[in-house]
Amino acid sequence: MSSRCTRFWKTSLLLCAASALGPAASAQEPSPDAAPALPEVLTLRRALEIFRERGFDLLVAEANVRSAEGDLVIASSIANPGLSLSVGKNFECAASQNCNTLSYSAGISDNNLLSTFISGKYELHKDVAAEALAAARRSRDDAQRTLEFQLKQAYLSALQAQALVVIAAETRDSNLHTSRLTERRFALGAINEGDLARIQVAELESEQALSQAEQNLRTAKVALAFLLGFRTLVPDIRMDGSELDYAVPPPLAQATRESMLREGLDHRPDLRTLLEQEKRAQAALDLARRNRIPDIGLSATYSANGSGNTNVSPPNLSLGISLNLPVFYQDRGEIQKAEADRATQRILREKAEATVVSDVETAWAQVLGARQLVERMQDRLLKLAEEARDISQVQYEKGAASLLDFLDAQRTYTATRAEFAQDLAGYWTAVAQLEQAIALDLRP
């Protein structure tokens, strides 16, 4: 073989290898960065955007959609024709025959292609795969709905922990100020050792509370970072504390229980997933019934034994069909399973409707209850606790109130502020749960 031919075959092999590896290489997506780029102050909206790009479970759901897209490509494909070639040599020929001649044949079959189109099975296969793809997309949307609620919970928990750190720091500073004042009074003989010990204990307790609050905040930030797709050490995430402030989202101001239920029935992706699954089950049942029609394979074969004057026998062209005769089995089991699947999907869809009603009712009741707690706390209780603490502090500094009175007012105010932060987080969590129940965003 010449060097030119050698180069030709090497080049051809390399091109074939490249074409075979090309699609596989292009299908590999670049791995995301180990950590997302965070803004200076992280907001809930930005956290949701990062999660939609990097959330691990959401990426898995998206991969399931791509798998269903592949199933649709498979169902839409056309069967390749079958080709058969054979060659043979004659033995023990008669005196008038030439055993040096070769016999050969070539055949082609449609692998049931024409029969599949005529019977409608091709379109039914596509319908089943298309409905499965639609269900996979709805399932991905439902996964996003559920996972975004988890992200909102984690973000609100971090906001609450951040607010508790601020409260604990202010309480520590207040007790430190009071402790220094008490030490000066003790040095002047104005108070006894018991009062000095009490304020020192209160100061140390506030230091302990601050350390615990900072630890809880760090834990909440790590949990939030996991949902944001961090695969490296978590930095000190700064969040917008004003997002915990009380407000009524505009869509919620005029909402009613009935309107929220309508939104849920119209937009819940899990309900729409089961509607698509019910359509898929019906298409699968139609296909199972159609499969009782046997597939007919068409074929053509040309054969010859030698050529020209050396023919042992004349050339032959034969046409054929092949099919499985449905004598003993008519796909009754497949049809029964498809009917059971359709009935199952219908029951699951009805159950999903009941679940939507339950979720909306529960979330609506929680939003109303949380609003009452926050409004009562914000309008009266928090202000009264702050006034009582301020008055007791002024009276103690002027010697008109005892240290015990001031410490009691300080503890009440701190506990009230912590409860208010908890109520705010509970309110916004209830709003997020209602958003999950109706599959719509209520916060601007």
C-alpha positions as CSV (number, residue, x, y, z in Angstrom):
1,M,0.0,0.0,0.0
2,S,1.4,3.4,-1.0
3,S,2.1,6.1,1.6
4,R,-0.7,8.3,0.1
5,C,-3.2,5.5,0.7
6,T,-1.9,5.1,4.2
7,R,-2.4,8.7,5.0
8,F,-5.9,8.6,3.5
9,W,-7.0,5.8,5.7
10,K,-5.5,7.3,8.8
11,T,-7.3,10.6,8.1
12,S,-10.6,8.8,7.5
13,L,-10.3,6.9,10.8
14,L,-9.5,10.2,12.7
15,L,-12.5,11.9,11.1
16,C,-14.8,9.0,12.0
17,A,-13.5,9.0,15.6
18,A,-14.0,12.8,15.9
19,S,-17.6,12.6,14.5
20,A,-18.4,9.8,17.0
21,L,-16.9,11.6,20.0
22,G,-18.2,15.1,19.0
23,P,-21.8,14.8,20.1
24,A,-20.7,13.2,23.4
25,A,-18.2,15.9,24.1
26,S,-20.6,18.7,23.2
27,A,-23.2,17.2,25.5
28,Q,-21.0,17.7,28.5
29,E,-21.9,20.9,30.2
30,P,-19.3,22.9,32.1
31,S,-19.3,22.5,35.8
32,P,-20.5,25.6,37.7
33,D,-18.2,27.5,39.9
34,A,-17.7,26.2,43.4
35,A,-19.3,29.3,44.8
36,P,-21.7,31.9,43.3
37,A,-20.8,35.5,43.0
38,L,-22.7,37.2,45.8
39,P,-23.7,40.9,45.9
40,E,-22.5,43.0,48.8
41,V,-26.0,42.7,50.4
42,L,-28.0,39.5,49.5
43,T,-31.7,40.0,48.9
44,L,-34.3,37.3,48.7
45,R,-34.9,38.0,45.0
46,R,-31.2,37.6,44.3
47,A,-31.0,34.5,46.3
48,L,-33.8,33.0,44.3
49,E,-32.0,33.9,41.1
50,I,-28.9,32.2,42.2
51,F,-30.8,29.1,43.4
52,R,-32.6,28.8,40.0
53,E,-29.1,28.7,38.3
54,R,-27.3,26.5,40.8
55,G,-29.7,24.6,43.1
56,F,-28.6,20.9,43.1
57,D,-32.0,19.3,43.3
58,L,-33.3,21.8,40.6
59,L,-30.5,20.8,38.3
60,V,-31.4,17.1,38.8
61,A,-35.0,17.9,37.9
62,E,-33.8,19.7,34.7
63,A,-31.8,16.7,33.8
64,N,-34.9,14.6,34.1
65,V,-36.6,16.9,31.6
66,R,-33.7,16.4,29.1
67,S,-34.0,12.7,29.5
68,A,-37.7,12.9,28.6
69,E,-36.8,15.0,25.6
70,G,-34.5,12.2,24.6
71,D,-37.4,9.7,24.9
72,L,-39.4,11.9,22.5
73,V,-36.6,11.9,20.0
74,I,-36.4,8.1,20.2
75,A,-40.2,7.8,19.8
76,S,-40.1,10.2,16.8
77,S,-37.3,8.3,15.0
78,I,-37.9,6.3,11.9
79,A,-36.8,2.6,11.9
80,N,-33.7,2.0,9.8
81,P,-34.2,-0.5,6.9
82,G,-32.5,-3.9,7.3
83,L,-29.9,-5.0,4.8
84,S,-28.7,-8.6,4.4
85,L,-25.9,-9.8,2.1
86,S,-24.6,-13.3,1.6
87,V,-22.2,-15.1,-0.7
88,G,-21.6,-18.9,-1.1
89,K,-19.7,-21.5,-3.1
90,N,-21.2,-24.6,-4.8
91,F,-19.9,-28.1,-4.0
92,E,-20.3,-31.4,-5.8
93,C,-21.5,-30.0,-9.1
94,A,-22.6,-32.1,-12.0
95,A,-20.4,-32.5,-15.0
96,S,-22.2,-29.7,-16.9
97,Q,-21.9,-27.3,-14.0
98,N,-19.1,-25.1,-12.9
99,C,-18.3,-25.3,-9.2
100,N,-16.0,-22.3,-9.4
101,T,-19.0,-19.9,-9.7
102,L,-20.2,-18.1,-6.5
103,S,-23.8,-17.8,-5.4
104,Y,-24.9,-14.6,-3.8
105,S,-28.0,-12.8,-2.5
106,A,-29.0,-9.4,-1.3
107,G,-32.1,-8.5,0.7
108,I,-33.7,-5.5,2.2
109,S,-36.5,-5.2,4.8
110,D,-38.4,-2.2,6.2
111,N,-38.4,-3.5,9.8
112,N,-42.1,-2.9,10.1
113,L,-41.8,0.8,9.1
114,L,-44.6,1.0,6.6
115,S,-46.9,-1.1,8.9
116,T,-46.2,1.2,11.8
117,F,-47.2,4.3,9.9
118,I,-50.3,2.7,8.4
119,S,-51.6,1.3,11.7
120,G,-51.0,4.7,13.5
121,K,-48.6,3.2,16.0
122,Y,-45.9,5.7,15.1
123,E,-48.1,8.7,16.1
124,L,-49.3,7.0,19.2
125,H,-45.7,6.3,20.3
126,K,-45.0,10.0,19.8
127,D,-48.1,11.0,21.7
128,V,-47.1,8.9,24.7
129,A,-43.5,10.4,24.7
130,A,-44.8,14.0,24.2
131,E,-47.2,13.7,27.1
132,A,-44.5,12.2,29.3
133,L,-42.2,15.2,28.4
134,A,-45.0,17.6,29.3
135,A,-45.4,15.8,32.6
136,A,-41.6,16.0,33.2
137,R,-41.6,19.7,32.6
138,R,-44.5,20.2,35.0
139,S,-42.7,18.0,37.5
140,R,-39.7,20.2,37.2
141,D,-41.8,23.3,37.8
142,D,-43.3,21.6,40.9
143,A,-39.8,20.7,42.2
144,Q,-38.9,24.4,41.8
145,R,-42.0,25.5,43.7
146,T,-41.2,23.2,46.6
147,L,-37.5,23.9,46.6
148,E,-38.0,27.7,46.4
149,F,-40.1,27.4,49.5
150,Q,-37.3,25.7,51.3
151,L,-34.9,28.5,50.2
152,K,-37.3,31.2,51.4
153,Q,-37.5,29.4,54.8
154,A,-33.8,29.2,55.0
155,Y,-33.4,32.9,54.1
156,L,-36.1,34.0,56.6
157,S,-34.4,31.9,59.3
158,A,-31.1,33.6,58.6
159,L,-32.9,37.0,58.7
160,Q,-34.4,36.1,62.1
161,A,-31.1,35.0,63.4
162,Q,-29.5,38.2,62.2
163,A,-32.2,40.2,64.0
164,L,-31.6,38.2,67.2
165,V,-27.9,39.0,67.0
166,V,-28.7,42.7,66.9
167,I,-31.1,42.4,69.9
168,A,-28.5,40.4,71.9
169,A,-25.8,43.0,71.1
170,E,-28.0,45.9,72.2
171,T,-28.9,44.1,75.4
172,R,-25.3,43.3,76.1
173,D,-24.4,47.0,75.6
174,S,-27.2,48.1,77.8
175,N,-26.2,45.8,80.6
176,L,-22.6,46.8,80.2
177,H,-23.5,50.5,80.6
178,T,-25.6,49.6,83.7
179,S,-22.8,47.5,85.1
180,R,-20.3,50.4,84.9
181,L,-22.8,52.7,86.5
182,T,-23.5,50.2,89.3
183,E,-19.7,49.7,89.9
184,R,-19.3,53.4,90.4
185,R,-22.2,53.5,92.9
186,F,-20.8,50.5,94.7
187,A,-17.5,52.3,95.0
188,L,-19.3,55.2,96.6
189,G,-21.2,52.9,98.9
190,A,-24.6,53.7,97.4
191,I,-25.5,50.1,96.7
192,N,-24.7,46.7,98.3
193,E,-22.7,43.8,96.9
194,G,-25.9,41.9,96.1
195,D,-26.9,44.5,93.5
196,L,-23.4,44.5,92.0
197,A,-23.4,40.7,91.7
198,R,-26.9,40.8,90.0
199,I,-25.8,43.3,87.3
200,Q,-22.6,41.4,86.7
201,V,-24.5,38.2,86.3
202,A,-26.9,40.0,83.9
203,E,-23.9,41.3,81.9
204,L,-22.3,37.8,81.6
205,E,-25.7,36.3,80.6
206,S,-26.0,38.8,77.8
207,E,-22.5,38.0,76.6
208,Q,-23.6,34.3,76.5
209,A,-26.8,35.1,74.7
210,L,-24.9,37.1,72.1
211,S,-22.4,34.3,71.5
212,Q,-25.2,31.8,71.1
213,A,-27.1,34.2,68.7
214,E,-23.9,34.6,66.6
215,Q,-23.5,30.8,66.4
216,N,-27.1,30.4,65.4
217,L,-26.7,33.0,62.7
218,R,-23.6,31.3,61.3
219,T,-25.5,28.0,61.2
220,A,-28.4,29.6,59.3
221,K,-26.0,31.1,56.8
222,V,-24.4,27.8,56.1
223,A,-27.8,26.2,55.5
224,L,-28.7,29.0,53.1
225,A,-25.3,28.6,51.3
226,F,-25.9,24.9,50.7
227,L,-29.2,25.7,48.9
228,L,-27.4,28.3,46.8
229,G,-24.9,25.6,45.6
230,F,-21.8,26.4,47.6
231,R,-19.1,23.8,47.3
232,T,-16.5,25.7,49.2
233,L,-16.1,27.5,52.5
234,V,-19.0,29.8,53.1
235,P,-18.2,33.6,53.4
236,D,-20.0,35.9,55.8
237,I,-23.2,36.5,53.9
238,R,-24.7,39.9,54.5
239,M,-28.5,40.1,54.1
240,D,-31.0,42.9,53.8
241,G,-32.5,43.1,57.3
242,S,-35.3,45.4,56.1
243,E,-36.9,42.4,54.3
244,L,-38.1,41.2,57.7
245,D,-40.1,44.4,58.2
246,Y,-43.8,44.0,58.3
247,A,-45.8,44.8,55.2
248,V,-48.8,43.4,53.4
249,P,-47.9,42.4,49.8
250,P,-50.3,44.2,47.3
251,P,-51.7,41.0,45.8
252,L,-52.5,39.8,49.4
253,A,-54.3,43.0,50.4
254,Q,-57.4,42.3,48.4
255,A,-57.1,38.5,48.3
256,T,-59.8,36.2,49.6
257,R,-59.8,32.5,50.5
258,E,-61.8,31.8,47.3
259,S,-59.5,33.8,45.0
260,M,-56.4,32.1,46.4
261,L,-58.0,28.7,45.8
262,R,-58.8,29.6,42.2
263,E,-55.1,30.7,41.7
264,G,-53.9,27.4,43.2
265,L,-56.2,25.2,41.0
266,D,-55.1,27.2,37.9
267,H,-51.3,27.4,38.6
268,R,-50.2,24.4,40.7
269,P,-47.7,22.5,38.7
270,D,-48.2,19.2,40.6
271,L,-51.9,19.3,39.6
272,R,-51.0,20.1,36.0
273,T,-48.4,17.3,36.0
274,L,-51.0,14.8,36.9
275,L,-53.3,16.2,34.2
276,E,-50.4,15.5,31.7
277,Q,-49.9,12.1,33.2
278,E,-53.5,11.3,32.7
279,K,-53.2,12.2,29.0
280,R,-50.1,10.1,28.8
281,A,-51.9,7.1,30.3
282,Q,-54.8,7.5,27.8
283,A,-52.3,7.6,24.9
284,A,-50.5,4.5,26.3
285,L,-53.9,2.7,26.5
286,D,-54.7,3.7,22.9
287,L,-51.3,2.3,21.9
288,A,-51.8,-0.9,23.8
289,R,-55.0,-1.5,22.1
290,R,-53.5,-0.7,18.7
291,N,-50.7,-3.1,19.3
292,R,-53.2,-5.9,18.9
293,I,-52.7,-5.3,15.2
294,P,-49.7,-7.3,14.2
295,D,-46.7,-5.5,12.7
296,I,-46.1,-6.5,9.1
297,G,-42.6,-6.5,7.8
298,L,-41.9,-6.1,4.1
299,S,-38.8,-7.5,2.4
300,A,-37.3,-8.0,-1.0
301,T,-34.5,-10.4,-1.9
302,Y,-32.4,-10.9,-5.0
303,S,-30.3,-14.1,-5.4
304,A,-28.2,-15.6,-8.1
305,N,-25.9,-18.5,-8.5
306,G,-23.1,-17.3,-10.8
307,S,-23.7,-15.0,-13.7
308,G,-24.2,-15.2,-17.5
309,N,-23.4,-18.6,-19.0
310,T,-22.0,-19.9,-15.7
311,N,-25.4,-19.6,-13.9
312,V,-26.2,-22.8,-12.1
313,S,-29.7,-21.5,-11.7
314,P,-31.4,-18.4,-13.1
315,P,-31.4,-15.2,-10.9
316,N,-34.4,-14.8,-8.6
317,L,-36.2,-11.8,-7.1
318,S,-38.6,-12.6,-4.2
319,L,-40.9,-10.3,-2.2
320,G,-42.1,-11.3,1.2
321,I,-44.0,-10.3,4.3
322,S,-43.6,-11.4,7.9
323,L,-45.8,-11.0,10.9
324,N,-46.6,-12.6,14.2
325,L,-50.0,-14.3,14.1
326,P,-52.1,-13.3,17.2
327,V,-53.4,-16.8,17.8
328,F,-52.6,-17.5,21.4
329,Y,-52.1,-14.0,22.9
330,Q,-53.7,-10.7,22.0
331,D,-51.9,-8.3,24.4
332,R,-54.7,-8.5,27.0
333,G,-52.2,-8.1,29.9
334,E,-50.7,-4.9,28.4
335,I,-54.2,-3.4,27.8
336,Q,-55.2,-4.3,31.4
337,K,-52.1,-2.6,32.8
338,A,-52.7,0.5,30.7
339,E,-56.3,0.7,31.9
340,A,-55.1,0.4,35.5
341,D,-52.5,3.2,34.9
342,R,-55.1,5.5,33.5
343,A,-57.4,4.9,36.5
344,T,-54.5,5.5,38.8
345,Q,-53.6,8.8,37.2
346,R,-57.2,9.9,37.4
347,I,-57.3,9.1,41.1
348,L,-54.0,10.9,41.7
349,R,-55.2,13.9,39.9
350,E,-58.4,14.1,42.1
351,K,-56.2,13.6,45.1
352,A,-54.0,16.5,43.9
353,E,-57.0,18.7,43.7
354,A,-57.9,17.9,47.3
355,T,-54.3,18.6,48.3
356,V,-54.4,22.0,46.7
357,V,-57.6,22.9,48.6
358,S,-56.0,21.7,51.9
359,D,-52.7,23.6,51.2
360,V,-54.5,26.8,50.4
361,E,-56.8,26.6,53.4
362,T,-54.0,25.9,55.8
363,A,-51.7,28.6,54.4
364,W,-54.5,31.2,54.3
365,A,-55.3,30.5,58.0
366,Q,-51.6,30.8,58.9
367,V,-51.2,34.1,57.1
368,L,-54.3,35.6,58.9
369,G,-53.1,34.3,62.3
370,A,-49.5,35.6,61.8
371,R,-50.8,39.0,60.7
372,Q,-52.8,39.4,63.9
373,L,-49.8,38.4,66.0
374,V,-47.5,40.9,64.2
375,E,-49.9,43.8,64.2
376,R,-50.8,43.4,67.8
377,M,-47.1,43.1,68.7
378,Q,-46.1,46.1,66.6
379,D,-48.9,48.4,67.5
380,R,-49.0,48.0,71.3
381,L,-47.0,45.3,73.0
382,L,-43.5,46.3,71.7
383,K,-44.0,50.0,72.3
384,L,-45.2,49.3,75.9
385,A,-42.3,47.1,76.7
386,E,-39.8,49.6,75.3
387,E,-41.5,52.5,77.3
388,A,-41.4,50.4,80.5
389,R,-37.7,49.6,80.0
390,D,-36.7,53.2,79.2
391,I,-38.6,54.5,82.3
392,S,-37.1,51.9,84.6
393,Q,-33.6,52.7,83.2
394,V,-34.1,56.5,83.9
395,Q,-35.5,55.8,87.3
396,Y,-32.6,53.5,88.2
397,E,-30.0,55.9,87.0
398,K,-31.6,58.6,89.2
399,G,-31.9,56.3,92.1
400,A,-35.7,56.2,92.0
401,A,-36.0,52.5,91.1
402,S,-34.3,49.4,92.2
403,L,-31.9,47.4,90.1
404,L,-34.3,44.4,90.2
405,D,-37.1,46.6,88.6
406,F,-34.8,47.7,85.8
407,L,-33.4,44.2,85.1
408,D,-36.9,42.8,85.0
409,A,-38.0,45.5,82.5
410,Q,-34.8,44.9,80.5
411,R,-35.5,41.1,80.3
412,T,-39.2,41.7,79.3
413,Y,-38.2,44.2,76.6
414,T,-35.5,41.8,75.2
415,A,-37.9,38.9,75.2
416,T,-40.6,41.0,73.5
417,R,-38.2,42.1,70.8
418,A,-37.1,38.5,70.2
419,E,-40.7,37.3,70.1
420,F,-41.5,40.1,67.6
421,A,-38.6,39.0,65.3
422,Q,-39.9,35.4,65.6
423,D,-43.5,36.6,64.7
424,L,-42.1,38.6,61.7
425,A,-40.3,35.5,60.4
426,G,-43.4,33.4,61.0
427,Y,-45.5,35.9,59.1
428,W,-43.3,36.0,56.0
429,T,-42.9,32.2,56.2
430,A,-46.7,31.9,56.1
431,V,-46.7,34.2,53.1
432,A,-44.1,32.0,51.5
433,Q,-46.2,28.9,52.3
434,L,-49.2,30.6,50.6
435,E,-47.0,31.3,47.6
436,Q,-46.1,27.7,47.5
437,A,-49.8,26.7,47.8
438,I,-50.9,28.8,44.8
439,A,-47.6,28.6,42.9
440,L,-47.4,32.4,42.5
441,D,-45.1,35.1,44.0
442,L,-46.9,37.6,46.2
443,R,-43.9,39.6,47.4
444,P,-42.8,42.4,45.0
